[in-house]
């Protein structure tokens, strides 16, 4: 017998999990299919800067107990260039703050709460292989069981929150999809370090050979990033080179970077990607299946949450009231926010990185942009408003 649910969700990342909780609050059943194991998704260490509205939503959903105990509330960030540091006071400029809480910790909280409320509502080691019937009234997801068998999940609606390489986006006919992409030509080398904090807030630095970011994961583990060639193998960056570049790009008078054991290294390319539309029949895209932003603006998880907040409200109206107008508007409404976030993420990336082909003139223009933020309350406020997050979409 095939399984049955009201909303079938492909992918147990931030988009899929937040959507499942939002639907459950409205009494709507969902099942999440996840290709990886629970240990794999909870053990993949990722960045996590939660916008003001996302942290508030976790509290509203009753999912914030551990976050409130362990996370750090940051009321500012630091920008650095030419050895000078500028404290951008987010709280003073916007009345809001961000919460530093790693994405994998968010996933742990959401998975545990979902399974406690509805055992069996997440199927791990169950990769989706195809969707069918999305242009009709009876869509379904065909998936593989952990034992290697084939099963079918019948749904009223399907949400593909299965990441950039998932099957969801490809199920929209190519002739109907528009995909826009920007490669920035730079990458980030990310390292995890066993060390206490060197600075009380995130530092976004642009000096020496380019960008560096000092962040934190816990009182004893720090996350640091260096601009690098996206084709660099991790092996090209030994510990001595990493510390040398971090010292150069974060150097300022009277301050020393705290060292420690580097225990993880990885390289990711920076790119932007947007697919449109985000709907085809009864299939909807959300999160990284629909868009990718460069990490400079710390927006990936936050944008996924905005997607599913809009989508959950539309699904509730459709399921409970038979009103499909929200579903009809979902793609346009979500994409309007996506492009605003892409604009901010691209702005931060271009302002802080030494992009390929940069001339001394280009460097001074970037520094002039940073100087404008230091000199202009309006420019500082505009950056701060985007960083803490555009207001989440209100109820209609």
LUMTI-659066 format. One record per residue (C-alpha): residue number from 1; residue in three letters; chain; y, x, z. Coordinates in Angstrom, 2 decimals. Each point is the difference from the previous one (the first is absolute). Layout:
# LUMTI-659066
SITE     i    aa   ch        yy        xx        zz
SITE   NUM   ALA    A         Y         X         Z
...
//
This chain:
# LUMTI-659066
SITE     i    aa   ch        yy        xx        zz
SITE     1   UNK    A      0.00      0.00      0.00
SITE     2   UNK    A      3.46      1.39     -0.88
SITE     3   UNK    A      2.50      0.38      2.79
SITE     4   UNK    A      3.08     -2.25      0.07
SITE     5   UNK    A      3.52      0.45      1.34
SITE     6   UNK    A      3.45     -1.38     -0.70
SITE     7   UNK    A      1.61      3.38     -0.77
SITE     8   UNK    A     -2.03      2.99     -1.14
SITE     9   UNK    A      1.76      3.29      0.69
SITE    10   UNK    A     -1.00      3.27     -1.67
SITE    11   UNK    A      0.99      2.98      2.11
SITE    12   UNK    A      0.26      0.66      3.74
SITE    13   UNK    A      3.30      1.87     -0.04
SITE    14   UNK    A      3.32     -1.14      1.45
SITE    15   UNK    A      0.55     -2.72     -2.63
SITE    16   UNK    A     -3.45     -1.56      0.35
SITE    17   UNK    A     -0.09      0.13      3.79
SITE    18   UNK    A      3.50     -1.35      0.59
SITE    19   UNK    A     -0.71     -2.79     -2.48
SITE    20   UNK    A     -3.22     -0.95      1.79
SITE    21   UNK    A      1.83     -0.24      3.33
SITE    22   UNK    A      2.87     -1.99     -1.45
SITE    23   UNK    A     -2.41     -2.45     -1.61
SITE    24   UNK    A     -2.09     -0.30      3.16
SITE    25   UNK    A      3.12     -0.94      1.96
SITE    26   UNK    A      0.36     -2.97     -2.36
SITE    27   UNK    A     -3.67     -0.93      0.30
SITE    28   UNK    A     -0.99      1.26     -3.45
SITE    29   UNK    A     -3.33      1.78     -0.41
SITE    30   UNK    A     -0.28      3.36     -1.76
SITE    31   UNK    A     -2.57      2.73     -0.59
SITE    32   UNK    A      0.92      3.64     -0.67
SITE    33   UNK    A     -2.27      2.11     -2.20
SITE    34   UNK    A      0.39      3.74      0.56
SITE    35   UNK    A     -1.74      2.74     -1.99
SITE    36   UNK    A      0.17      2.57      2.78
SITE    37   UNK    A     -1.47      0.08      3.48
SITE    38   UNK    A      2.00     -1.01      3.06
SITE    39   UNK    A     -0.10      3.60      1.21
SITE    40   UNK    A      1.43      1.22     -3.31
SITE    41   UNK    A      3.02     -2.30     -0.06
SITE    42   UNK    A      0.78      0.56      3.67
SITE    43   UNK    A     -0.47      3.75     -0.25
SITE    44   UNK    A      2.24      0.70     -3.00
SITE    45   UNK    A      3.16      1.42      1.59
SITE    46   UNK    A      3.16     -1.29     -1.65
SITE    47   UNK    A      3.69     -0.13      0.73
SITE    48   UNK    A      1.46     -2.98      1.75
SITE    49   UNK    A      3.67     -0.91      0.36
SITE    50   UNK    A      0.17     -3.73      0.66
SITE    51   UNK    A      3.16     -1.82     -0.93
SITE    52   UNK    A      1.70     -2.09      2.67
SITE    53   UNK    A     -1.32     -3.23     -1.49
SITE    54   UNK    A     -3.59      1.22     -0.35
SITE    55   UNK    A     -0.17      1.13      3.63
SITE    56   UNK    A      1.43     -3.39      1.02
SITE    57   UNK    A     -2.61     -1.79     -2.13
SITE    58   UNK    A     -2.81      1.88      1.75
SITE    59   UNK    A      1.35     -1.24      3.33
SITE    60   UNK    A      0.34     -3.53     -1.34
SITE    61   UNK    A     -3.65      0.05     -1.13
SITE    62   UNK    A     -1.19      1.32      3.36
SITE    63   UNK    A     -1.11      3.32     -1.51
SITE    64   UNK    A      2.43      2.39      1.66
SITE    65   UNK    A     -1.48      0.70      3.44
SITE    66   UNK    A     -1.15      3.53     -0.82
SITE    67   UNK    A      3.00      0.68     -2.23
SITE    68   UNK    A      2.40     -0.84      2.82
SITE    69   UNK    A     -1.85      2.42      2.31
SITE    70   UNK    A     -0.47      2.92     -2.38
SITE    71   UNK    A      2.60     -0.13     -2.78
SITE    72   UNK    A      3.43      1.58     -0.02
SITE    73   UNK    A      3.13     -2.03     -0.64
SITE    74   UNK    A      2.44      2.10     -2.03
SITE    75   UNK    A      3.62     -1.06     -0.03
SITE    76   UNK    A      1.03      2.74     -2.41
SITE    77   UNK    A     -1.09      2.57     -2.54
SITE    78   UNK    A      1.37      3.46     -0.79
SITE    79   UNK    A      1.12      1.18     -3.44
SITE    80   UNK    A      0.29      3.75     -0.59
SITE    81   UNK    A      1.46      2.20     -2.73
SITE    82   UNK    A      1.57      3.50     -0.03
SITE    83   UNK    A     -1.07      0.50      3.61
SITE    84   UNK    A      1.99     -2.96      1.32
SITE    85   UNK    A     -1.53     -3.11      1.53
SITE    86   UNK    A      1.37     -3.53     -0.09
SITE    87   UNK    A     -1.28     -2.58      2.49
SITE    88   UNK    A     -0.05     -3.37     -1.73
SITE    89   UNK    A      0.25     -2.55      2.80
SITE    90   UNK    A     -2.04     -2.91     -1.33
SITE    91   UNK    A      0.50     -2.13      3.10
SITE    92   UNK    A      3.79      0.39      0.01
SITE    93   UNK    A      0.28     -0.62     -3.73
SITE    94   UNK    A     -2.42     -2.94     -0.27
SITE    95   UNK    A     -0.94     -1.18      3.49
SITE    96   UNK    A     -3.62      0.82     -0.88
SITE    97   UNK    A     -2.52      2.83      0.31
SITE    98   UNK    A     -3.30      1.09     -1.54
SITE    99   UNK    A     -3.35      0.48      1.71
SITE   100   UNK    A     -2.04      3.15     -0.65
SITE   101   UNK    A     -3.63     -1.17      0.14
SITE   102   UNK    A     -2.53      1.42     -2.43
SITE   103   UNK    A     -1.47     -2.29     -2.64
SITE   104   UNK    A     -3.58      0.65      1.07
SITE   105   UNK    A      0.92     -1.11      3.53
SITE   106   UNK    A      1.44     -3.22     -1.43
SITE   107   UNK    A     -3.26     -0.55     -1.90
SITE   108   UNK    A     -2.08      0.54      3.14
SITE   109   UNK    A      2.00     -2.67      1.82
SITE   110   UNK    A     -0.17     -2.52     -2.84
SITE   111   UNK    A     -3.72      0.53     -0.69
SITE   112   UNK    A     -0.97     -0.35      3.66
SITE   113   UNK    A      2.06     -3.16      0.47
SITE   114   UNK    A     -1.28     -1.60     -3.19
SITE   115   UNK    A     -3.66      0.64      0.78
SITE   116   UNK    A      0.44     -1.18      3.58
SITE   117   UNK    A      1.48     -3.28     -1.22
SITE   118   UNK    A     -2.33     -0.50     -2.97
SITE   119   UNK    A     -3.17      2.14     -0.03
SITE   120   UNK    A     -1.18      0.54     -3.54
SITE   121   UNK    A      3.45     -0.53     -1.53
SITE   122   UNK    A      0.09      3.64     -1.17
SITE   123   UNK    A     -2.93      1.35     -2.02
SITE   124   UNK    A     -0.03      3.80     -0.03
SITE   125   UNK    A     -1.95      2.10     -2.52
SITE   126   UNK    A      0.29     -2.97     -2.34
SITE   127   UNK    A      1.83      1.12     -3.18
SITE   128   UNK    A      1.34     -2.73     -2.27
SITE   129   UNK    A     -1.38      0.47     -3.51
SITE   130   UNK    A      1.69     -2.84     -1.92
SITE   131   UNK    A      1.97     -3.20      0.29
SITE   132   UNK    A     -0.72     -3.05     -2.09
SITE   133   UNK    A      1.41     -3.47     -0.53
SITE   134   UNK    A      3.55      1.01      0.93
SITE   135   UNK    A      1.46     -2.11     -2.81
SITE   136   UNK    A     -1.80     -3.10      1.29
SITE   137   UNK    A     -0.31     -1.84      3.30
SITE   138   UNK    A     -3.05      1.82      1.35
SITE   139   UNK    A      0.55      3.77      0.10
SITE   140   UNK    A     -2.55      2.35      1.49
SITE   141   UNK    A     -0.43      3.66      0.94
SITE   142   UNK    A     -3.23      1.76     -0.90
SITE   143   UNK    A     -0.76      2.75      2.48
SITE   144   UNK    A     -2.68      2.44      1.04
SITE   145   UNK    A     -1.64     -0.23      3.42
SITE   146   UNK    A     -0.51      3.05      2.23
SITE   147   UNK    A     -3.68     -0.16     -0.97
SITE   148   UNK    A      0.85      0.24     -3.70
SITE   149   UNK    A     -0.53     -3.66     -0.86
SITE   150   UNK    A      2.40     -2.26     -1.86
SITE   151   UNK    A      1.78     -2.98      1.56
SITE   152   UNK    A      2.72     -2.47     -0.92
SITE   153   UNK    A      2.95     -1.18      2.07
SITE   154   UNK    A      1.35     -3.35     -1.20
SITE   155   UNK    A      3.69     -0.56      0.82
SITE   156   UNK    A      2.93     -2.28     -0.60
SITE   157   UNK    A      2.25      3.03     -0.53
SITE   158   UNK    A     -0.56      3.76     -0.34
SITE   159   UNK    A      2.37      2.68      1.24
SITE   160   UNK    A     -0.50      3.54     -1.35
SITE   161   UNK    A      1.31      2.36      2.67
SITE   162   UNK    A     -2.39      2.70     -1.16
SITE   163   UNK    A      2.37      2.85     -0.76
SITE   164   UNK    A      1.08      1.69     -3.20
SITE   165   UNK    A     -3.55      0.73     -1.19
SITE   166   UNK    A     -1.48     -3.40      0.92
SITE   167   UNK    A     -1.42     -2.62     -2.36
SITE   168   UNK    A      2.64     -2.62      0.72
SITE   169   UNK    A      2.86      1.11     -2.22
SITE   170   UNK    A     -2.35      0.70     -2.91
SITE   171   UNK    A     -1.16     -3.64      0.12
SITE   172   UNK    A      3.41     -1.05     -1.32
SITE   173   UNK    A     -0.25      0.26     -3.82
SITE   174   UNK    A      1.69      3.19     -1.22
SITE   175   UNK    A      2.08     -1.97     -2.51
SITE   176   UNK    A      1.58     -1.92      2.90
SITE   177   UNK    A      0.68      2.99      2.29
SITE   178   UNK    A      3.09      2.16     -0.01
SITE   179   UNK    A     -0.48      3.26      1.88
SITE   180   UNK    A      2.96      2.28      0.67
SITE   181   UNK    A     -0.51      3.49      1.44
SITE   182   UNK    A      2.11      2.98      0.96
SITE   183   UNK    A     -1.44      3.46      0.73
SITE   184   UNK    A      2.40      2.18      2.00
SITE   185   UNK    A     -1.72      3.30     -0.78
SITE   186   UNK    A     -0.28      1.01      3.65
SITE   187   UNK    A     -2.61     -0.44      2.70
SITE   188   UNK    A     -0.21      0.05      3.76
SITE   189   UNK    A     -2.20      2.40      1.91
SITE   190   UNK    A     -0.77     -1.85      3.23
SITE   191   UNK    A     -1.29      1.82      3.06
SITE   192   UNK    A     -1.06     -1.11      3.46
SITE   193   UNK    A      0.78      2.43      2.83
SITE   194   UNK    A     -1.12      0.11      3.60
SITE   195   UNK    A      3.40      0.54      1.57
SITE   196   UNK    A      2.57     -1.78      2.18
SITE   197   UNK    A      3.08     -1.47     -1.59
SITE   198   UNK    A      2.69      2.31     -1.29
SITE   199   UNK    A      2.64     -2.71     -0.44
SITE   200   UNK    A      0.36     -3.54      1.43
SITE   201   UNK    A      0.17     -1.77     -3.38
SITE   202   UNK    A     -1.02      0.46     -3.63
SITE   203   UNK    A      1.81      2.75     -1.91
SITE   204   UNK    A      0.46     -0.40     -3.77
SITE   205   UNK    A      1.06      3.44     -1.19
SITE   206   UNK    A      1.04      1.32     -3.40
SITE   207   UNK    A      0.69      3.71     -0.11
SITE   208   UNK    A     -1.65      3.23     -1.10
SITE   209   UNK    A     -2.64     -0.83     -2.61
SITE   210   UNK    A      0.26     -3.74      0.51
SITE   211   UNK    A     -1.01     -2.83      2.28
SITE   212   UNK    A     -1.66      0.07      3.42
SITE   213   UNK    A     -0.71     -2.81      2.45
SITE   214   UNK    A     -0.70      0.39      3.68
SITE   215   UNK    A     -1.71     -3.04      1.45
SITE   216   UNK    A     -2.32     -0.77      2.91
SITE   217   UNK    A     -3.35     -1.66      0.62
SITE   218   UNK    A     -0.29      0.32      3.78
SITE   219   UNK    A      1.45      2.11      2.81
SITE   220   UNK    A     -2.50      2.74     -0.95
SITE   221   UNK    A     -0.42     -0.43     -3.77
SITE   222   UNK    A      2.78      0.47     -2.55
SITE   223   UNK    A      0.05     -0.93     -3.69
SITE   224   UNK    A      2.00      2.25     -2.33
SITE   225   UNK    A      0.54     -0.10     -3.76
SITE   226   UNK    A      1.19      2.53     -2.55
SITE   227   UNK    A      1.06     -0.59     -3.59
SITE   228   UNK    A     -2.48      1.75     -2.28
SITE   229   UNK    A     -1.31     -0.04     -3.54
SITE   230   UNK    A     -2.18     -3.13     -0.31
SITE   231   UNK    A     -2.66      2.11     -1.75
SITE   232   UNK    A     -0.22      2.48      2.88
SITE   233   UNK    A     -3.47      0.32      1.50
SITE   234   UNK    A      0.02     -0.22      3.78
SITE   235   UNK    A     -1.44      3.51      0.04
SITE   236   UNK    A      3.25      1.34     -1.46
SITE   237   UNK    A      1.66     -0.75      3.34
SITE   238   UNK    A     -1.35      2.18      2.76
SITE   239   UNK    A      1.38     -0.42      3.50
SITE   240   UNK    A      2.36      2.97     -0.28
SITE   241   UNK    A      1.61     -1.41     -3.15
SITE   242   UNK    A      0.34     -3.44      1.57
SITE   243   UNK    A      1.78      1.31      3.10
SITE   244   UNK    A      2.22      2.25     -2.12
SITE   245   UNK    A      1.15     -2.92     -2.14
SITE   246   UNK    A      0.41     -2.37      2.95
SITE   247   UNK    A      2.15      2.59      1.77
SITE   248   UNK    A      2.15      0.43     -3.10
SITE   249   UNK    A      0.47     -3.67     -0.81
SITE   250   UNK    A      0.58     -1.15      3.59
SITE   251   UNK    A      2.03      3.00      1.20
SITE   252   UNK    A      3.15     -0.64      2.01
SITE   253   UNK    A      1.84      1.98      2.67
SITE   254   UNK    A     -1.33     -0.25      3.53
SITE   255   UNK    A     -3.28     -1.75     -0.83
SITE   256   UNK    A     -3.58      1.15     -0.52
SITE   257   UNK    A     -2.90     -1.97     -1.52
SITE   258   UNK    A     -2.90     -0.28      2.45
SITE   259   UNK    A     -3.19      1.43     -1.43
SITE   260   UNK    A     -3.62     -1.00      0.57
SITE   261   UNK    A     -3.39     -0.22     -1.63
SITE   262   UNK    A      0.10     -1.53     -3.50
SITE   263   UNK    A     -3.11     -2.17     -0.25
SITE   264   UNK    A      0.53     -2.06     -3.15
SITE   265   UNK    A      1.62      0.66     -3.39
SITE   266   UNK    A      0.34     -2.22     -3.08
SITE   267   UNK    A      2.16     -0.25     -3.13
SITE   268   UNK    A      1.25     -3.25     -1.52
SITE   269   UNK    A      2.20     -0.50     -3.10
SITE   270   UNK    A      3.16     -2.06      0.25
SITE   271   UNK    A      0.26     -2.94     -2.36
SITE   272   UNK    A      1.26     -3.54     -0.39
SITE   273   UNK    A     -1.99     -2.81     -1.58
SITE   274   UNK    A      0.56     -3.74     -0.46
SITE   275   UNK    A     -2.23     -2.58     -1.65
SITE   276   UNK    A      1.24     -3.42     -1.11
SITE   277   UNK    A     -0.88     -2.79      0.33
SITE   278   UNK    A     -1.69     -0.09      3.38
SITE   279   UNK    A     -1.92     -3.16     -0.85
SITE   280   UNK    A     -2.46     -1.15     -2.62
SITE   281   UNK    A     -1.49     -3.43      0.58
SITE   282   UNK    A     -1.52      0.04      3.47
SITE   283   UNK    A      0.14      3.78      0.35
SITE   284   UNK    A      2.90      1.62      1.88
SITE   285   UNK    A      0.87      3.68      0.43
SITE   286   UNK    A      1.44      1.50      3.19
SITE   287   UNK    A      0.67      3.44      1.42
SITE   288   UNK    A     -1.01      3.14     -1.89
SITE   289   UNK    A     -1.88     -2.07     -2.58
SITE   290   UNK    A      3.43     -1.18     -1.14
SITE   291   UNK    A      2.32      2.94      0.69
SITE   292   UNK    A      0.22      3.59      1.22
SITE   293   UNK    A      3.12      1.53      1.55
SITE   294   UNK    A      0.64      3.69      0.70
SITE   295   UNK    A     -0.43      0.62      3.74
SITE   296   UNK    A      3.54      1.33      0.48
SITE   297   UNK    A      1.28     -3.41      1.06
SITE   298   UNK    A     -3.01     -0.81      2.26
SITE   299   UNK    A     -0.47     -3.36     -1.71
SITE   300   UNK    A     -3.62     -0.32     -1.18
SITE   301   UNK    A     -1.48     -1.97      2.91
SITE   302   UNK    A      3.24     -1.90      0.58
SITE   303   UNK    A      0.22     -1.20     -3.58
SITE   304   UNK    A     -3.63     -1.17      0.11
SITE   305   UNK    A      0.79     -2.09      3.08
SITE   306   UNK    A      2.98     -1.60     -1.74
SITE   307   UNK    A     -2.27     -0.91     -2.94
SITE   308   UNK    A     -2.56     -1.79      2.14
SITE   309   UNK    A      2.57     -1.71      2.18
SITE   310   UNK    A      1.34     -1.69     -3.13
SITE   311   UNK    A     -3.49     -0.63     -1.33
SITE   312   UNK    A     -1.38     -1.39      3.25
SITE   313   UNK    A      2.76     -2.60      0.20
SITE   314   UNK    A     -0.65     -1.04     -3.60
SITE   315   UNK    A     -3.74     -0.24      0.60
SITE   316   UNK    A      0.50     -2.08      3.14
SITE   317   UNK    A      2.17     -2.48     -1.90
SITE   318   UNK    A     -2.50     -0.16     -2.85
SITE   319   UNK    A     -3.05     -0.45      2.21
SITE   320   UNK    A      1.50     -2.28      2.64
SITE   321   UNK    A      2.43     -2.06     -2.07
SITE   322   UNK    A     -1.19      0.38     -3.57
SITE   323   UNK    A      3.40      1.52     -0.84
SITE   324   UNK    A     -0.48      2.89     -2.45
SITE   325   UNK    A      3.68      0.73     -0.58
SITE   326   UNK    A     -0.06      2.98      2.37
SITE   327   UNK    A     -2.93      1.49     -1.88
SITE   328   UNK    A      1.89     -0.45     -3.24
SITE   329   UNK    A      2.97      1.88      1.46
SITE   330   UNK    A     -1.96      2.72      1.79
SITE   331   UNK    A      0.03      2.64     -2.74
SITE   332   UNK    A      3.74     -0.20     -0.70
SITE   333   UNK    A      0.92     -0.15      3.69
SITE   334   UNK    A     -2.19      2.95      0.95
SITE   335   UNK    A      1.11      2.12     -2.96
SITE   336   UNK    A      3.67     -0.51      0.86
SITE   337   UNK    A     -0.66      1.74      3.32
SITE   338   UNK    A     -2.30      2.59     -1.59
SITE   339   UNK    A      2.77      1.22     -2.29
SITE   340   UNK    A      2.49      0.26      2.86
SITE   341   UNK    A     -2.49      2.14      1.91
SITE   342   UNK    A     -0.72      2.08     -3.11
SITE   343   UNK    A      3.73      0.59     -0.36
SITE   344   UNK    A      0.30      1.26      3.58
SITE   345   UNK    A     -3.16      2.14     -0.17
SITE   346   UNK    A      1.12      1.59     -3.28
SITE   347   UNK    A      3.48      0.63      1.46
SITE   348   UNK    A     -1.48      1.80      3.02
SITE   349   UNK    A     -2.38      1.99     -2.20
SITE   350   UNK    A      2.69      1.18     -2.40
SITE   351   UNK    A      2.48      0.79      2.78
SITE   352   UNK    A     -2.43      2.11      2.04
SITE   353   UNK    A     -2.22      1.78     -2.53
SITE   354   UNK    A      0.60      2.88     -2.36
SITE   355   UNK    A     -1.38     -1.73     -3.09
SITE   356   UNK    A     -1.32      1.93     -3.02
SITE   357   UNK    A      2.80      1.43     -2.13
SITE   358   UNK    A      2.64     -0.31      2.72
SITE   359   UNK    A      3.07      2.15     -0.61
SITE   360   UNK    A      2.46      1.32      2.61
SITE   361   UNK    A      2.31     -2.81     -1.11
SITE   362   UNK    A     -2.73     -2.56      0.75
SITE   363   UNK    A     -0.56      1.56      3.42
SITE   364   UNK    A      3.65     -0.36      0.92
SITE   365   UNK    A     -0.01     -3.63     -1.13
SITE   366   UNK    A     -2.93     -0.70      2.33
SITE   367   UNK    A      1.77      1.72      2.85
SITE   368   UNK    A      3.16     -1.95     -0.76
SITE   369   UNK    A     -2.02     -3.19      0.41
SITE   370   UNK    A     -1.12      1.14      3.44
SITE   371   UNK    A      3.56      0.96      0.85
SITE   372   UNK    A      1.18     -3.47     -1.01
SITE   373   UNK    A     -2.44     -1.50      2.49
SITE   374   UNK    A      1.47      2.25      2.68
SITE   375   UNK    A      3.59     -0.92     -0.93
SITE   376   UNK    A     -0.27     -3.68     -0.92
SITE   377   UNK    A     -1.07     -2.67      2.53
SITE   378   UNK    A     -0.66     -2.32     -2.96
SITE   379   UNK    A     -2.39      2.49     -1.63
SITE   380   UNK    A     -1.72      0.69      3.33
SITE   381   UNK    A     -0.40     -3.72      0.67
SITE   382   UNK    A     -1.44     -0.67     -3.46
SITE   383   UNK    A     -2.68      2.66      0.56
SITE   384   UNK    A     -0.72     -1.20      3.54
SITE   385   UNK    A     -0.35     -3.64     -1.08
SITE   386   UNK    A     -2.60      0.89     -2.60
SITE   387   UNK    A     -1.83      2.36      2.33
SITE   388   UNK    A     -0.47     -2.52      2.83
SITE   389   UNK    A     -1.00     -2.55     -2.65
SITE   390   UNK    A      1.50     -2.87     -1.89
SITE   391   UNK    A     -0.45     -3.24      1.97
SITE   392   UNK    A     -3.45     -1.45     -0.58
SITE   393   UNK    A      0.07     -3.12     -2.16
SITE   394   UNK    A      1.02     -3.06      2.06
SITE   395   UNK    A     -2.00     -3.21      0.06
SITE   396   UNK    A      1.13     -2.48     -2.63
//
